[in-house]
Amino acid sequence: MTEPGTESGKPQPGHAKGLATALEQPLQSFIRYLAAEKRHSPHTCSNYEDDLRRFGAWVAGPQARSSWRELGSHDLRRYVAVLSRSGLGGRSIARHLSAIRRFYDYLLREHLANDNPGLDVRAPKAGRRLPRVADVDQLSHLLDANPEDPLETRDLSMFELMYSSGLRLAELAALNLESIDCRGGEVRVLGKGGKERILPVGRRALGALSRWLDVRSALADENEPALYVSRRGERLSNRSIQSRLRRWGVKNGADQKFYPHLLRHSFASHMLESSGDLRAVQELLGHADISTTQVYTHLDFQHLARVYDQSHPRARRECKSGDKSTSVDL
């Protein structure tokens, strides 16, 4: 049974818009704080606002609270139960709780709350989901394909650069002409939280980039600073980059769906597999916490385990039981 005012625990469209002033004003102030002081992207701020408005609808509706100060950890545990019954998994619930904890940290700073009810509440455990990566040979086949027109020349340059330097989709889309130093073989990237990092660019990516720059002027407006532009001469959008990568994969016979973060995951996994230097990969990816990078060590171990099982003469043996032969791990 769901909470009143919700369908599967999720507020109806427009339900969150009627928040009382005592709930609405702190929420809006927090979103402005994230944008202005913390310099979070509009996408990140929107995600925070969506999660907190869903929480606010529940607070104002079933809980009949008129102030954020009135909530305790027992209320938040009930909300976690609502989210779970609505079908959200552990990772999604953890994201909601993270937004609520951060919001209450802000409320405490502004003297609008007495404590942070999220500190004692944990999300249900979620299975660790490893990122997908592409095989080195398949990526080579994909990136060795020849472009047939200026737009495909642009596309190949983007994909080479993403795989060469491990860029996020938003980082690639935000690049300007001045971000690239072809002579020095570097790209200057503005990452999450407005943090800047300088990354090396590989030889193949530099070659593809040079070929794109030769034809870019035929598409770009004269005063357009963006490195990658659409056929209309404007900065290429995130959605367009995703669509073009998917199209490139289909056209060139990829046996899996290709998307921007697959190239970033593949960059990280292949770098770690070859170097074993976790700290270096962390710096290249722009991860604030090395635990985020450590997921790639699990991918690397899976690869090593498969090689071991297939190659070591005593990794597996055949045990005969009657007329049947059974393979047993040692």
C-alpha positions in Angstrom: 0.0 0.0 0.0 1.4 3.4 -1.0 1.4 6.6 1.0 -1.5 9.0 0.5 -1.0 11.5 -2.3 1.4 9.2 -4.2 1.2 6.6 -6.9 3.7 3.8 -6.2 5.3 6.2 -3.7 5.9 8.9 -6.4 4.2 12.2 -6.3 1.7 13.1 -9.0 2.7 15.7 -11.5 2.2 19.1 -10.0 2.0 17.8 -6.5 5.4 19.2 -5.5 4.6 22.6 -6.9 2.3 23.4 -3.9 4.9 23.4 -1.2 4.4 25.8 1.6 6.6 28.8 1.7 8.6 27.5 4.7 9.5 24.4 2.6 9.8 26.1 -0.8 12.1 29.0 0.0 14.9 27.0 1.7 14.8 24.5 -1.2 15.2 27.3 -3.8 18.0 29.0 -1.8 19.8 25.6 -1.6 19.6 25.2 -5.4 20.9 28.7 -5.9 23.8 28.0 -3.5 24.7 24.9 -5.5 24.8 26.8 -8.7 26.4 30.1 -7.5 28.8 29.0 -4.7 29.5 25.4 -5.5 29.4 26.0 -9.3 27.5 22.8 -10.0 26.3 22.3 -13.6 22.6 23.0 -14.5 22.1 19.3 -14.9 23.4 18.5 -11.4 21.3 21.3 -9.9 18.2 20.0 -11.7 18.8 16.5 -10.4 19.1 17.8 -6.8 15.9 19.8 -7.2 14.0 16.9 -8.7 15.0 14.6 -5.8 14.3 17.2 -3.1 10.9 18.2 -4.6 9.9 14.6 -4.6 10.9 14.5 -0.9 9.1 17.8 -0.2 5.9 16.5 -1.8 6.0 13.6 0.6 6.8 15.8 3.6 4.0 18.2 2.9 1.5 15.5 1.9 1.5 12.3 3.9 3.6 13.7 6.7 1.7 17.0 7.0 4.9 18.9 7.9 5.2 22.6 7.3 8.9 23.0 8.1 12.1 21.0 7.3 12.9 21.4 11.0 10.2 19.1 12.0 11.6 15.9 10.4 13.6 13.3 12.2 15.5 10.1 11.2 12.3 8.0 11.8 10.5 10.1 9.1 13.4 9.6 6.7 13.3 5.8 7.2 9.7 5.8 6.3 10.5 7.8 3.2 13.2 5.2 2.2 10.5 2.5 2.5 8.3 4.6 0.2 11.0 4.9 -2.4 11.8 1.2 -2.1 8.1 0.2 -2.6 8.0 2.5 -5.7 10.6 0.3 -7.3 13.8 2.3 -6.8 17.0 0.3 -6.3 19.6 0.7 -3.7 21.8 3.0 -5.8 18.9 5.4 -6.6 17.8 5.5 -3.0 21.3 6.3 -1.9 21.3 9.2 -4.4 18.1 10.6 -2.9 19.6 10.2 0.7 22.8 12.0 -0.4 20.8 14.9 -1.7 18.8 15.1 1.5 21.9 15.0 3.7 23.5 17.7 1.7 20.4 19.8 1.8 20.2 19.5 5.6 23.9 20.4 5.9 22.9 23.6 4.2 19.9 24.1 6.4 22.0 23.7 9.5 24.4 26.3 8.2 21.5 28.7 7.7 20.0 27.8 11.2 16.9 26.4 9.5 17.3 22.9 11.1 18.3 21.4 14.4 20.1 18.3 13.1 20.6 16.3 10.0 18.2 13.3 10.0 20.0 11.7 7.1 23.1 10.9 9.0 21.7 7.8 10.7 19.8 6.5 7.7 21.3 4.2 5.1 20.0 2.9 1.8 19.4 -0.8 1.1 22.5 -2.4 -0.2 22.9 -2.6 -3.9 24.9 -5.1 -5.9 28.1 -3.6 -7.3 27.5 -2.9 -11.0 30.7 -2.9 -13.0 30.9 -0.5 -15.9 30.9 -2.0 -19.4 34.0 -1.7 -21.5 34.8 -2.4 -25.2 37.5 -4.8 -26.3 40.7 -3.2 -27.5 40.5 -4.9 -31.0 36.9 -3.8 -31.4 37.7 -0.2 -30.5 40.6 -0.2 -32.9 38.3 -1.5 -35.7 35.7 1.2 -34.8 38.3 4.0 -34.8 40.1 2.9 -37.9 37.0 3.3 -40.1 37.4 6.0 -42.7 35.1 9.1 -42.6 33.1 9.8 -45.7 32.2 13.5 -45.2 33.1 16.5 -43.0 30.5 15.5 -40.3 32.0 12.0 -40.0 35.5 13.6 -39.9 34.2 15.6 -36.9 32.7 12.5 -35.4 35.9 10.4 -35.6 37.9 13.3 -34.1 35.4 13.4 -31.1 35.5 9.6 -30.5 39.3 9.5 -30.8 39.7 12.3 -28.3 37.2 10.7 -25.8 39.1 7.4 -25.9 42.5 9.0 -26.0 42.0 11.2 -22.9 39.0 9.7 -21.0 36.7 12.7 -21.4 33.2 12.8 -20.0 30.5 13.7 -22.5 29.9 17.1 -21.0 33.6 17.8 -21.0 33.9 17.0 -24.7 30.8 19.1 -25.6 32.2 22.1 -23.6 35.6 22.2 -25.4 36.6 25.4 -27.2 39.2 25.9 -29.8 41.5 27.4 -27.2 41.1 24.2 -25.1 43.4 22.3 -27.5 47.2 22.6 -27.7 48.0 20.5 -30.8 51.7 21.4 -30.6 52.0 20.3 -27.0 49.6 17.4 -27.4 47.3 18.5 -24.6 43.7 19.3 -23.9 42.5 21.6 -21.1 39.2 20.3 -19.6 36.8 21.8 -17.1 35.5 18.9 -15.1 32.9 18.4 -12.3 32.8 21.1 -9.7 34.6 23.5 -12.0 37.9 21.7 -11.5 40.3 22.1 -14.4 42.8 19.4 -15.5 45.2 19.2 -18.4 45.3 15.8 -20.2 47.6 14.3 -22.8 46.2 13.6 -26.3 47.5 10.6 -28.2 49.0 10.6 -31.7 46.0 9.1 -33.4 43.6 11.5 -31.7 45.8 14.5 -32.7 45.8 13.3 -36.3 42.0 13.0 -36.3 41.7 16.4 -34.7 44.0 18.0 -37.3 41.8 16.7 -40.1 38.7 18.0 -38.4 40.2 21.5 -37.9 41.0 21.5 -41.7 37.3 21.3 -42.5 35.7 23.0 -39.4 35.8 26.5 -40.9 33.4 25.3 -43.6 30.7 24.6 -41.0 31.4 26.9 -38.0 30.3 30.5 -37.7 33.2 32.9 -37.7 32.9 33.9 -34.0 31.9 30.4 -32.7 34.4 29.3 -30.0 33.2 25.7 -29.8 35.7 23.0 -31.0 32.9 20.8 -32.2 30.0 22.3 -34.1 26.8 21.0 -35.9 26.0 21.4 -39.6 24.4 24.7 -38.6 27.7 26.0 -37.2 26.6 25.9 -33.5 28.1 24.1 -30.6 27.2 20.4 -30.8 24.8 19.2 -28.1 25.3 16.3 -25.7 22.4 14.5 -27.3 23.8 14.9 -30.8 27.2 13.5 -29.7 25.4 10.4 -28.2 23.4 10.0 -31.4 26.4 10.2 -33.7 28.4 7.7 -31.7 25.6 5.3 -31.7 25.2 5.8 -35.5 29.0 5.3 -36.0 28.9 2.0 -34.1 26.0 0.6 -36.1 27.5 1.7 -39.4 30.9 0.1 -38.7 29.6 -3.2 -37.4 30.0 -2.9 -33.7 28.6 -5.9 -31.8 27.5 -3.8 -28.8 25.8 -0.4 -28.3 28.3 2.4 -28.3 27.8 5.4 -26.1 30.2 8.2 -24.8 30.8 6.8 -21.3 31.7 3.4 -22.8 34.7 5.1 -24.3 35.7 6.7 -21.0 35.3 3.3 -19.2 37.3 1.6 -21.8 40.1 4.3 -21.5 40.3 3.7 -17.8 40.2 0.0 -17.9 42.8 -0.3 -20.7 45.1 2.2 -19.0 44.9 0.4 -15.7 45.4 -3.0 -17.4 48.6 -1.8 -19.1 50.1 0.4 -16.3 48.7 -0.8 -13.0 49.0 2.8 -11.8 45.7 3.5 -10.0 46.7 7.0 -8.9 47.6 8.1 -12.4 44.3 6.8 -13.8 42.5 8.7 -11.0 44.2 11.9 -12.0 43.4 11.4 -15.7 39.8 10.7 -15.0 39.4 13.6 -12.6 38.0 11.5 -9.8 38.0 13.3 -6.4 38.0 10.0 -4.5 40.2 7.1 -5.5 37.5 4.6 -4.4 35.6 5.7 -7.5 38.5 4.7 -9.7 39.0 1.4 -7.9 36.0 -0.1 -9.7 38.3 -0.6 -12.6 40.6 -2.8 -10.6 37.6 -5.2 -10.4 37.3 -5.2 -14.1 41.0 -5.9 -14.5 40.8 -8.8 -12.0 38.0 -10.3 -13.9 40.1 -10.3 -17.1 43.1 -11.8 -15.3 40.9 -14.5 -13.8 39.6 -15.5 -17.2 43.1 -15.6 -18.6 44.2 -17.7 -15.6 41.3 -20.2 -16.0 42.0 -20.6 -19.7 45.7 -20.7 -19.5 47.1 -22.3 -16.3 47.6 -26.0 -16.7 46.4 -26.7 -13.1 43.7 -24.1 -12.9 41.1 -26.8 -13.7 41.1 -30.5 -13.7 38.8 -33.3 -14.9 37.3 -35.5 -12.2 35.6 -38.7 -13.4 32.5 -39.9 -11.6 31.3 -43.1 -13.1 31.0 -42.6 -16.9 30.7 -38.8 -16.5 33.5 -36.3 -16.6 33.1 -33.1 -14.4 35.2 -30.0 -14.4 36.2 -28.8 -11.0 37.8 -25.5 -10.0 40.9 -25.8 -7.8 
